Amino acid sequence: MNTEPDNKLSLEWVRDENGVALVFDRTTWKVFEDRVRTLDKTAEQIITTAVVGVLGTIKMDNYALNRFMSR
């Protein structure tokens, strides 16, 4: 019995002139784009949500934000 998937999804972290980027191969990107059509979101939105979920939660410092906004 073959346990390998027919399609392997691929992505990698690379450094570029803007810092670090998450790069997807064409097949992987298409999987995300096809899926989000039913969710009324963009591929970028669901990928960002997934990456943040893996790394941890984002907490906003409301005190610092309010200080910045009141300038």
Stockholm file with secondary structure:
# STOCKHOLM 1.0

chainA/1-71         MNTEPDNKLSLEWVRDENGVALVFDRTTWKVFEDRVRTLDKTAEQIITTAVVGVLGTIKMDNYALNRFMSR
#=GR chainA/1-71 SS CCCSCSSCCCEEEEEETTEEEEEECHHHHHHHHHHHTTTTSCHHHHHHHHHHHHHCCCCCCHHHHHHHHTC
#=GC SS_cons        CCCSCSSCCCEEEEEETTEEEEEECHHHHHHHHHHHTTTTSCHHHHHHHHHHHHHCCCCCCHHHHHHHHTC
//
